[in-house]
């Protein structure tokens, strides 16, 4: 939640954001170790808007997302963020159930 208002409220990195950065750094190192060219970005703001912006900026031809349901029935099936992303992007969106 802190990421949504990070710039607006001039917040410092929360513990969750620090953990997220460490998680991404670990994934990048693992994938680079397997020979993949990888970049990571921890965006601040509305998740759907930031995913859409990143996909447009990077000219992505596919967006893969993990989903988890915890709201209304539609959100239980897809997730609000995934639902917005899949409706607004013009490229395929691969949705995977988070474990």
Biopython code that builds the backbone (N, CA, C, O; Angstrom):
import numpy as np
from Bio.PDB.StructureBuilder import StructureBuilder

atoms = [
    (1, "UNK", "N", (0.816, -1.202, 0.000)),
    (1, "UNK", "CA", (0.000, 0.000, 0.000)),
    (1, "UNK", "C", (0.859, 1.265, 0.000)),
    (1, "UNK", "O", (0.473, 2.283, -0.574)),
    (2, "UNK", "N", (2.015, 1.196, 0.640)),
    (2, "UNK", "CA", (2.878, 2.379, 0.697)),
    (2, "UNK", "C", (3.311, 2.807, -0.701)),
    (2, "UNK", "O", (3.483, 3.998, -0.961)),
    (3, "UNK", "N", (3.486, 1.850, -1.594)),
    (3, "UNK", "CA", (3.947, 2.169, -2.946)),
    (3, "UNK", "C", (2.928, 3.015, -3.708)),
    (3, "UNK", "O", (3.309, 3.807, -4.570)),
    (4, "UNK", "N", (1.649, 2.862, -3.405)),
    (4, "UNK", "CA", (0.617, 3.630, -4.105)),
    (4, "UNK", "C", (0.739, 5.129, -3.826)),
    (4, "UNK", "O", (0.427, 5.944, -4.694)),
    (5, "UNK", "N", (1.188, 5.499, -2.629)),
    (5, "UNK", "CA", (1.276, 6.907, -2.247)),
    (5, "UNK", "C", (2.715, 7.334, -1.978)),
    (5, "UNK", "O", (2.944, 8.350, -1.321)),
    (6, "UNK", "N", (3.670, 6.583, -2.467)),
    (6, "UNK", "CA", (5.092, 6.799, -2.175)),
    (6, "UNK", "C", (5.533, 8.226, -2.514)),
    (6, "UNK", "O", (6.074, 8.925, -1.657)),
    (7, "UNK", "N", (5.307, 8.655, -3.742)),
    (7, "UNK", "CA", (5.733, 9.993, -4.164)),
    (7, "UNK", "C", (4.879, 11.078, -3.519)),
    (7, "UNK", "O", (5.397, 12.083, -3.031)),
    (8, "UNK", "N", (3.570, 10.866, -3.524)),
    (8, "UNK", "CA", (2.636, 11.843, -2.967)),
    (8, "UNK", "C", (2.973, 12.216, -1.531)),
    (8, "UNK", "O", (2.983, 13.392, -1.168)),
    (9, "UNK", "N", (3.249, 11.200, -0.719)),
    (9, "UNK", "CA", (3.491, 11.411, 0.705)),
    (9, "UNK", "C", (4.973, 11.505, 1.053)),
    (9, "UNK", "O", (5.338, 11.628, 2.222)),
    (10, "UNK", "N", (5.827, 11.447, 0.021)),
    (10, "UNK", "CA", (7.277, 11.507, 0.201)),
    (10, "UNK", "C", (7.745, 10.506, 1.264)),
    (10, "UNK", "O", (8.417, 10.861, 2.233)),
    (11, "UNK", "N", (7.370, 9.263, 1.050)),
    (11, "UNK", "CA", (7.667, 8.201, 2.011)),
    (11, "UNK", "C", (9.070, 7.646, 1.804)),
    (11, "UNK", "O", (9.660, 7.784, 0.733)),
    (12, "UNK", "N", (9.581, 7.025, 2.836)),
    (12, "UNK", "CA", (10.810, 6.248, 2.725)),
    (12, "UNK", "C", (10.415, 4.813, 2.421)),
    (12, "UNK", "O", (9.264, 4.418, 2.609)),
    (13, "UNK", "N", (11.381, 4.041, 1.952)),
    (13, "UNK", "CA", (11.085, 2.632, 1.654)),
    (13, "UNK", "C", (10.606, 1.916, 2.916)),
    (13, "UNK", "O", (11.240, 1.984, 3.969)),
    (14, "UNK", "N", (9.484, 1.235, 2.783)),
    (14, "UNK", "CA", (8.967, 0.430, 3.888)),
    (14, "UNK", "C", (9.743, -0.878, 3.943)),
    (14, "UNK", "O", (10.495, -1.204, 3.024)),
    (15, "UNK", "N", (9.558, -1.614, 5.011)),
    (15, "UNK", "CA", (10.202, -2.926, 5.129)),
    (15, "UNK", "C", (9.748, -3.824, 3.983)),
    (15, "UNK", "O", (10.549, -4.564, 3.413)),
    (16, "UNK", "N", (8.450, -3.757, 3.645)),
    (16, "UNK", "CA", (7.914, -4.565, 2.544)),
    (16, "UNK", "C", (8.600, -4.209, 1.227)),
    (16, "UNK", "O", (8.925, -5.098, 0.440)),
    (17, "UNK", "N", (8.823, -2.920, 0.982)),
    (17, "UNK", "CA", (9.471, -2.509, -0.256)),
    (17, "UNK", "C", (10.927, -2.963, -0.289)),
    (17, "UNK", "O", (11.429, -3.354, -1.342)),
    (18, "UNK", "N", (11.605, -2.914, 0.849)),
    (18, "UNK", "CA", (12.979, -3.398, 0.922)),
    (18, "UNK", "C", (13.030, -4.902, 0.647)),
    (18, "UNK", "O", (13.929, -5.385, -0.041)),
    (19, "UNK", "N", (12.053, -5.636, 1.192)),
    (19, "UNK", "CA", (11.979, -7.082, 0.951)),
    (19, "UNK", "C", (11.676, -7.359, -0.516)),
    (19, "UNK", "O", (12.225, -8.292, -1.102)),
    (20, "UNK", "N", (10.794, -6.544, -1.113)),
    (20, "UNK", "CA", (10.462, -6.711, -2.530)),
    (20, "UNK", "C", (11.693, -6.494, -3.405)),
    (20, "UNK", "O", (11.927, -7.248, -4.349)),
    (21, "UNK", "N", (12.483, -5.459, -3.091)),
    (21, "UNK", "CA", (13.708, -5.194, -3.854)),
    (21, "UNK", "C", (14.678, -6.368, -3.735)),
    (21, "UNK", "O", (15.270, -6.801, -4.724)),
    (22, "UNK", "N", (14.830, -6.874, -2.516)),
    (22, "UNK", "CA", (15.738, -8.010, -2.294)),
    (22, "UNK", "C", (15.252, -9.238, -3.066)),
    (22, "UNK", "O", (16.057, -9.964, -3.649)),
    (23, "UNK", "N", (13.943, -9.470, -3.071)),
    (23, "UNK", "CA", (13.353, -10.591, -3.813)),
    (23, "UNK", "C", (13.654, -10.453, -5.307)),
    (23, "UNK", "O", (14.089, -11.408, -5.950)),
    (24, "UNK", "N", (13.418, -9.248, -5.854)),
    (24, "UNK", "CA", (13.686, -9.021, -7.274)),
    (24, "UNK", "C", (15.170, -9.177, -7.591)),
    (24, "UNK", "O", (15.528, -9.777, -8.605)),
    (25, "UNK", "N", (16.038, -8.639, -6.725)),
    (25, "UNK", "CA", (17.481, -8.778, -6.941)),
    (25, "UNK", "C", (17.891, -10.256, -6.985)),
    (25, "UNK", "O", (18.729, -10.654, -7.793)),
    (26, "UNK", "N", (17.287, -11.060, -6.104)),
    (26, "UNK", "CA", (17.571, -12.493, -6.090)),
    (26, "UNK", "C", (17.120, -13.183, -7.366)),
    (26, "UNK", "O", (17.831, -14.029, -7.908)),
    (27, "UNK", "N", (15.930, -12.818, -7.847)),
    (27, "UNK", "CA", (15.428, -13.398, -9.100)),
    (27, "UNK", "C", (16.305, -13.007, -10.283)),
    (27, "UNK", "O", (16.614, -13.834, -11.141)),
    (28, "UNK", "N", (16.699, -11.745, -10.319)),
    (28, "UNK", "CA", (17.560, -11.270, -11.408)),
    (28, "UNK", "C", (18.869, -12.062, -11.416)),
    (28, "UNK", "O", (19.308, -12.540, -12.462)),
    (29, "UNK", "N", (19.479, -12.192, -10.253)),
    (29, "UNK", "CA", (20.754, -12.933, -10.167)),
    (29, "UNK", "C", (20.571, -14.381, -10.612)),
    (29, "UNK", "O", (21.407, -14.922, -11.336)),
    (30, "UNK", "N", (19.485, -15.003, -10.180)),
    (30, "UNK", "CA", (19.228, -16.397, -10.556)),
    (30, "UNK", "C", (19.056, -16.544, -12.065)),
    (30, "UNK", "O", (19.651, -17.431, -12.678)),
    (31, "UNK", "N", (18.247, -15.678, -12.659)),
    (31, "UNK", "CA", (17.994, -15.763, -14.098)),
    (31, "UNK", "C", (19.224, -15.390, -14.920)),
    (31, "UNK", "O", (19.496, -16.007, -15.950)),
    (32, "UNK", "N", (19.966, -14.383, -14.469)),
    (32, "UNK", "CA", (21.204, -14.031, -15.176)),
    (32, "UNK", "C", (22.207, -15.177, -15.102)),
    (32, "UNK", "O", (22.957, -15.414, -16.049)),
    (33, "UNK", "N", (22.219, -15.888, -13.974)),
    (33, "UNK", "CA", (23.080, -17.044, -13.819)),
    (33, "UNK", "C", (22.741, -18.165, -14.781)),
    (33, "UNK", "O", (23.580, -19.014, -15.084)),
    (34, "UNK", "N", (21.487, -18.162, -15.266)),
    (34, "UNK", "CA", (21.042, -19.161, -16.235)),
    (34, "UNK", "C", (21.191, -18.649, -17.672)),
    (34, "UNK", "O", (20.788, -19.321, -18.622)),
    (35, "UNK", "N", (21.777, -17.446, -17.823)),
    (35, "UNK", "CA", (22.054, -16.928, -19.156)),
    (35, "UNK", "C", (21.005, -15.989, -19.732)),
    (35, "UNK", "O", (21.109, -15.598, -20.894)),
    (36, "UNK", "N", (20.005, -15.620, -18.954)),
    (36, "UNK", "CA", (18.966, -14.709, -19.444)),
    (36, "UNK", "C", (19.403, -13.262, -19.255)),
    (36, "UNK", "O", (20.083, -12.934, -18.283)),
    (37, "UNK", "N", (19.010, -12.402, -20.185)),
    (37, "UNK", "CA", (19.200, -10.959, -20.024)),
    (37, "UNK", "C", (17.984, -10.454, -19.242)),
    (37, "UNK", "O", (16.855, -10.544, -19.723)),
    (38, "UNK", "N", (18.211, -9.931, -18.056)),
    (38, "UNK", "CA", (17.113, -9.602, -17.149)),
    (38, "UNK", "C", (17.294, -8.212, -16.562)),
    (38, "UNK", "O", (18.408, -7.815, -16.218)),
    (39, "UNK", "N", (16.205, -7.482, -16.448)),
    (39, "UNK", "CA", (16.159, -6.211, -15.728)),
    (39, "UNK", "C", (14.975, -6.283, -14.783)),
    (39, "UNK", "O", (13.991, -6.971, -15.058)),
    (40, "UNK", "N", (15.070, -5.576, -13.678)),
    (40, "UNK", "CA", (13.910, -5.508, -12.781)),
    (40, "UNK", "C", (13.601, -4.054, -12.489)),
    (40, "UNK", "O", (14.457, -3.178, -12.611)),
    (41, "UNK", "N", (12.359, -3.817, -12.101)),
    (41, "UNK", "CA", (11.915, -2.474, -11.765)),
    (41, "UNK", "C", (10.854, -2.593, -10.686)),
    (41, "UNK", "O", (9.870, -3.313, -10.855)),
    (42, "UNK", "N", (11.045, -1.903, -9.598)),
    (42, "UNK", "CA", (10.033, -1.842, -8.548)),
    (42, "UNK", "C", (9.361, -0.482, -8.684)),
    (42, "UNK", "O", (9.922, 0.539, -8.285)),
    (43, "UNK", "N", (8.175, -0.475, -9.241)),
    (43, "UNK", "CA", (7.470, 0.776, -9.521)),
    (43, "UNK", "C", (6.646, 1.214, -8.323)),
    (43, "UNK", "O", (6.238, 0.400, -7.495)),
    (44, "UNK", "N", (6.413, 2.499, -8.250)),
    (44, "UNK", "CA", (5.582, 3.077, -7.197)),
    (44, "UNK", "C", (4.309, 3.615, -7.829)),
    (44, "UNK", "O", (4.359, 4.260, -8.876)),
    (45, "UNK", "N", (3.185, 3.358, -7.210)),
    (45, "UNK", "CA", (1.910, 3.856, -7.721)),
    (45, "UNK", "C", (0.912, 2.735, -7.842)),
    (45, "UNK", "O", (1.093, 1.669, -7.253)),
    (46, "UNK", "N", (-0.138, 2.963, -8.598)),
    (46, "UNK", "CA", (-1.170, 1.955, -8.822)),
    (46, "UNK", "C", (-0.569, 0.801, -9.614)),
    (46, "UNK", "O", (-0.039, 1.018, -10.704)),
    (47, "UNK", "N", (-0.640, -0.426, -9.091)),
    (47, "UNK", "CA", (0.009, -1.555, -9.774)),
    (47, "UNK", "C", (-0.418, -1.728, -11.230)),
    (47, "UNK", "O", (0.434, -1.904, -12.100)),
    (48, "UNK", "N", (-1.714, -1.680, -11.509)),
    (48, "UNK", "CA", (-2.170, -1.880, -12.887)),
    (48, "UNK", "C", (-1.628, -0.794, -13.806)),
    (48, "UNK", "O", (-1.142, -1.087, -14.899)),
    (49, "UNK", "N", (-1.710, 0.448, -13.370)),
    (49, "UNK", "CA", (-1.230, 1.562, -14.197)),
    (49, "UNK", "C", (0.270, 1.444, -14.446)),
    (49, "UNK", "O", (0.736, 1.737, -15.547)),
    (50, "UNK", "N", (1.026, 1.022, -13.443)),
    (50, "UNK", "CA", (2.476, 0.896, -13.601)),
    (50, "UNK", "C", (2.845, -0.275, -14.513)),
    (50, "UNK", "O", (3.798, -0.176, -15.285)),
    (51, "UNK", "N", (2.111, -1.368, -14.434)),
    (51, "UNK", "CA", (2.368, -2.514, -15.321)),
    (51, "UNK", "C", (2.068, -2.124, -16.764)),
    (51, "UNK", "O", (2.835, -2.442, -17.672)),
    (52, "UNK", "N", (0.955, -1.440, -16.968)),
    (52, "UNK", "CA", (0.572, -0.989, -18.310)),
    (52, "UNK", "C", (1.618, -0.015, -18.852)),
    (52, "UNK", "O", (2.023, -0.118, -20.010)),
    (53, "UNK", "N", (2.052, 0.925, -18.018)),
    (53, "UNK", "CA", (3.063, 1.900, -18.437)),
    (53, "UNK", "C", (4.368, 1.194, -18.804)),
    (53, "UNK", "O", (4.975, 1.509, -19.828)),
    (54, "UNK", "N", (4.801, 0.245, -17.982)),
    (54, "UNK", "CA", (6.047, -0.478, -18.256)),
    (54, "UNK", "C", (5.941, -1.287, -19.548)),
    (54, "UNK", "O", (6.876, -1.314, -20.348)),
    (55, "UNK", "N", (4.804, -1.942, -19.746)),
    (55, "UNK", "CA", (4.613, -2.735, -20.969)),
    (55, "UNK", "C", (4.666, -1.842, -22.203)),
    (55, "UNK", "O", (5.257, -2.211, -23.218)),
    (56, "UNK", "N", (4.048, -0.666, -22.113)),
    (56, "UNK", "CA", (4.071, 0.271, -23.238)),
    (56, "UNK", "C", (5.484, 0.823, -23.466)),
    (56, "UNK", "O", (5.953, 0.873, -24.603)),
    (57, "UNK", "N", (6.149, 1.229, -22.405)),
    (57, "UNK", "CA", (7.490, 1.806, -22.500)),
    (57, "UNK", "C", (8.484, 0.810, -23.079)),
    (57, "UNK", "O", (9.314, 1.163, -23.916)),
    (58, "UNK", "N", (8.391, -0.426, -22.631)),
    (58, "UNK", "CA", (9.328, -1.461, -23.077)),
    (58, "UNK", "C", (8.894, -2.134, -24.375)),
    (58, "UNK", "O", (9.606, -2.986, -24.907)),
    (59, "UNK", "N", (7.725, -1.750, -24.881)),
    (59, "UNK", "CA", (7.171, -2.354, -26.100)),
    (59, "UNK", "C", (7.096, -3.878, -25.957)),
    (59, "UNK", "O", (7.503, -4.629, -26.843)),
    (60, "UNK", "N", (6.564, -4.301, -24.815)),
    (60, "UNK", "CA", (6.451, -5.733, -24.512)),
    (60, "UNK", "C", (5.523, -6.417, -25.502)),
    (60, "UNK", "O", (4.542, -5.829, -25.958)),
    (61, "UNK", "N", (5.838, -7.663, -25.832)),
    (61, "UNK", "CA", (4.942, -8.439, -26.685)),
    (61, "UNK", "C", (4.176, -9.481, -25.877)),
    (61, "UNK", "O", (3.354, -10.212, -26.430)),
    (62, "UNK", "N", (4.441, -9.555, -24.570)),
    (62, "UNK", "CA", (3.725, -10.442, -23.661)),
    (62, "UNK", "C", (3.930, -9.921, -22.241)),
    (62, "UNK", "O", (5.025, -9.490, -21.879)),
    (63, "UNK", "N", (2.862, -9.964, -21.441)),
    (63, "UNK", "CA", (2.958, -9.635, -20.017)),
    (63, "UNK", "C", (2.513, -10.867, -19.247)),
    (63, "UNK", "O", (1.409, -11.369, -19.461)),
    (64, "UNK", "N", (3.364, -11.358, -18.352)),
    (64, "UNK", "CA", (3.024, -12.503, -17.505)),
    (64, "UNK", "C", (2.825, -11.996, -16.090)),
    (64, "UNK", "O", (3.646, -11.238, -15.573)),
    (65, "UNK", "N", (1.730, -12.417, -15.463)),
    (65, "UNK", "CA", (1.401, -11.949, -14.112)),
    (65, "UNK", "C", (0.942, -13.108, -13.247)),
    (65, "UNK", "O", (0.255, -14.016, -13.716)),
    (66, "UNK", "N", (1.327, -13.067, -11.985)),
    (66, "UNK", "CA", (0.772, -14.000, -11.000)),
    (66, "UNK", "C", (-0.451, -13.325, -10.378)),
    (66, "UNK", "O", (-0.436, -12.122, -10.117)),
    (67, "UNK", "N", (-1.485, -14.088, -10.146)),
    (67, "UNK", "CA", (-2.715, -13.526, -9.573)),
    (67, "UNK", "C", (-3.024, -14.196, -8.247)),
    (67, "UNK", "O", (-2.623, -15.331, -7.993)),
    (68, "UNK", "N", (-3.735, -13.478, -7.422)),
    (68, "UNK", "CA", (-4.259, -14.041, -6.171)),
    (68, "UNK", "C", (-5.574, -13.338, -5.899)),
    (68, "UNK", "O", (-5.658, -12.116, -6.016)),
    (69, "UNK", "N", (-6.592, -14.086, -5.542)),
    (69, "UNK", "CA", (-7.912, -13.511, -5.322)),
    (69, "UNK", "C", (-8.167, -13.247, -3.855)),
    (69, "UNK", "O", (-7.908, -14.100, -3.006)),
    (70, "UNK", "N", (-8.674, -12.064, -3.558)),
    (70, "UNK", "CA", (-9.015, -11.758, -2.178)),
    (70, "UNK", "C", (-10.096, -10.703, -2.063)),
    (70, "UNK", "O", (-10.271, -10.117, -0.994)),
    (71, "UNK", "N", (-10.826, -10.447, -3.139)),
    (71, "UNK", "CA", (-11.886, -9.442, -3.092)),
    (71, "UNK", "C", (-13.181, -10.066, -3.582)),
    (71, "UNK", "O", (-13.513, -11.189, -3.204)),
    (72, "UNK", "N", (-13.903, -9.355, -4.409)),
    (72, "UNK", "CA", (-15.195, -9.835, -4.890)),
    (72, "UNK", "C", (-15.025, -11.044, -5.805)),
    (72, "UNK", "O", (-13.902, -11.433, -6.128)),
    (73, "UNK", "N", (-16.132, -11.631, -6.215)),
    (73, "UNK", "CA", (-16.098, -12.869, -7.003)),
    (73, "UNK", "C", (-15.210, -12.739, -8.237)),
    (73, "UNK", "O", (-14.395, -13.624, -8.500)),
    (74, "UNK", "N", (-15.349, -11.665, -8.991)),
    (74, "UNK", "CA", (-14.524, -11.471, -10.189)),
    (74, "UNK", "C", (-13.045, -11.411, -9.803)),
    (74, "UNK", "O", (-12.194, -11.986, -10.482)),
    (75, "UNK", "N", (-12.750, -10.710, -8.709)),
    (75, "UNK", "CA", (-11.373, -10.605, -8.259)),
    (75, "UNK", "C", (-10.828, -11.946, -7.800)),
    (75, "UNK", "O", (-9.638, -12.217, -7.957)),
    (76, "UNK", "N", (-11.678, -12.783, -7.241)),
    (76, "UNK", "CA", (-11.240, -14.105, -6.802)),
    (76, "UNK", "C", (-10.749, -14.905, -7.999)),
    (76, "UNK", "O", (-9.790, -15.668, -7.888)),
    (77, "UNK", "N", (-11.396, -14.735, -9.129)),
    (77, "UNK", "CA", (-11.003, -15.470, -10.328)),
    (77, "UNK", "C", (-9.779, -14.851, -11.008)),
    (77, "UNK", "O", (-8.902, -15.584, -11.465)),
    (78, "UNK", "N", (-9.703, -13.540, -11.082)),
    (78, "UNK", "CA", (-8.640, -12.899, -11.851)),
    (78, "UNK", "C", (-7.768, -11.934, -11.058)),
    (78, "UNK", "O", (-6.566, -11.851, -11.308)),
    (79, "UNK", "N", (-8.336, -11.216, -10.122)),
    (79, "UNK", "CA", (-7.621, -10.154, -9.421)),
    (79, "UNK", "C", (-7.899, -8.832, -10.106)),
    (79, "UNK", "O", (-7.916, -8.759, -11.334)),
    (80, "UNK", "N", (-8.116, -7.799, -9.330)),
    (80, "UNK", "CA", (-8.467, -6.488, -9.880)),
    (80, "UNK", "C", (-7.356, -5.937, -10.768)),
    (80, "UNK", "O", (-7.631, -5.384, -11.833)),
    (81, "UNK", "N", (-6.115, -6.084, -10.342)),
    (81, "UNK", "CA", (-4.992, -5.580, -11.138)),
    (81, "UNK", "C", (-4.896, -6.328, -12.456)),
    (81, "UNK", "O", (-4.803, -5.712, -13.517)),
    (82, "UNK", "N", (-4.917, -7.644, -12.394)),
    (82, "UNK", "CA", (-4.832, -8.450, -13.614)),
    (82, "UNK", "C", (-5.990, -8.149, -14.546)),
    (82, "UNK", "O", (-5.811, -8.081, -15.762)),
    (83, "UNK", "N", (-7.181, -7.967, -13.981)),
    (83, "UNK", "CA", (-8.351, -7.685, -14.796)),
    (83, "UNK", "C", (-8.185, -6.367, -15.552)),
    (83, "UNK", "O", (-8.480, -6.300, -16.745)),
    (84, "UNK", "N", (-7.720, -5.329, -14.875)),
    (84, "UNK", "CA", (-7.506, -4.037, -15.530)),
    (84, "UNK", "C", (-6.423, -4.139, -16.597)),
    (84, "UNK", "O", (-6.582, -3.614, -17.700)),
    (85, "UNK", "N", (-5.325, -4.811, -16.273)),
    (85, "UNK", "CA", (-4.215, -4.941, -17.223)),
    (85, "UNK", "C", (-4.668, -5.681, -18.475)),
    (85, "UNK", "O", (-4.389, -5.238, -19.590)),
    (86, "UNK", "N", (-5.360, -6.796, -18.305)),
    (86, "UNK", "CA", (-5.745, -7.595, -19.480)),
    (86, "UNK", "C", (-6.750, -6.872, -20.362)),
    (86, "UNK", "O", (-6.818, -7.143, -21.561)),
    (87, "UNK", "N", (-7.535, -5.957, -19.796)),
    (87, "UNK", "CA", (-8.493, -5.197, -20.599)),
    (87, "UNK", "C", (-7.869, -3.998, -21.307)),
    (87, "UNK", "O", (-8.344, -3.587, -22.365)),
    (88, "UNK", "N", (-6.813, -3.438, -20.732)),
    (88, "UNK", "CA", (-6.234, -2.220, -21.306)),
    (88, "UNK", "C", (-5.073, -2.465, -22.262)),
    (88, "UNK", "O", (-4.841, -1.667, -23.170)),
    (89, "UNK", "N", (-4.340, -3.563, -22.067)),
    (89, "UNK", "CA", (-3.213, -3.830, -22.957)),
    (89, "UNK", "C", (-3.675, -4.469, -24.252)),
    (89, "UNK", "O", (-4.674, -5.187, -24.292)),
    (90, "UNK", "N", (-2.934, -4.196, -25.301)),
    (90, "UNK", "CA", (-3.238, -4.775, -26.614)),
    (90, "UNK", "C", (-2.362, -5.982, -26.913)),
    (90, "UNK", "O", (-2.439, -6.547, -28.004)),
    (91, "UNK", "N", (-1.521, -6.390, -25.946)),
    (91, "UNK", "CA", (-0.663, -7.567, -26.114)),
    (91, "UNK", "C", (-1.213, -8.676, -25.225)),
    (91, "UNK", "O", (-1.964, -8.403, -24.289)),
    (92, "UNK", "N", (-0.846, -9.921, -25.506)),
    (92, "UNK", "CA", (-1.318, -11.027, -24.663)),
    (92, "UNK", "C", (-0.861, -10.873, -23.208)),
    (92, "UNK", "O", (0.245, -10.413, -22.925)),
    (93, "UNK", "N", (-1.743, -11.271, -22.311)),
    (93, "UNK", "CA", (-1.441, -11.263, -20.876)),
    (93, "UNK", "C", (-1.593, -12.698, -20.370)),
    (93, "UNK", "O", (-2.677, -13.280, -20.423)),
    (94, "UNK", "N", (-0.490, -13.251, -19.881)),
    (94, "UNK", "CA", (-0.482, -14.612, -19.348)),
    (94, "UNK", "C", (-0.699, -14.525, -17.837)),
    (94, "UNK", "O", (0.107, -13.923, -17.128)),
    (95, "UNK", "N", (-1.781, -15.121, -17.344)),
    (95, "UNK", "CA", (-2.108, -15.093, -15.919)),
    (95, "UNK", "C", (-1.820, -16.445, -15.295)),
    (95, "UNK", "O", (-2.330, -17.474, -15.739)),
    (96, "UNK", "N", (-0.998, -16.428, -14.262)),
    (96, "UNK", "CA", (-0.625, -17.638, -13.555)),
    (96, "UNK", "C", (-1.070, -17.530, -12.107)),
    (96, "UNK", "O", (-0.940, -16.464, -11.504)),
    (97, "UNK", "N", (-1.583, -18.586, -11.547)),
    (97, "UNK", "CA", (-2.017, -18.560, -10.152)),
    (97, "UNK", "C", (-0.808, -18.590, -9.232)),
    (97, "UNK", "O", (0.039, -19.477, -9.334)),
    (98, "UNK", "N", (-0.733, -17.610, -8.329)),
    (98, "UNK", "CA", (0.383, -17.542, -7.380)),
    (98, "UNK", "C", (0.294, -18.715, -6.409)),
    (98, "UNK", "O", (-0.794, -19.197, -6.092)),
    (99, "UNK", "N", (1.443, -19.156, -5.951)),
    (99, "UNK", "CA", (1.480, -20.251, -4.971)),
    (99, "UNK", "C", (1.721, -19.707, -3.592)),
    (99, "UNK", "O", (1.786, -20.472, -2.629)),
]
sb = StructureBuilder()
sb.init_structure("model")
sb.init_model(0)
sb.init_chain("A")
sb.init_seg("    ")
for serial, (resi, resn, name, xyz) in enumerate(atoms, 1):
    if name == "N":
        sb.init_residue(resn, " ", resi, " ")
    sb.init_atom(name, np.array(xyz, "f"), 0.0, 1.0, " ", f" {name:<3s}", serial, name[0])
structure = sb.get_structure()
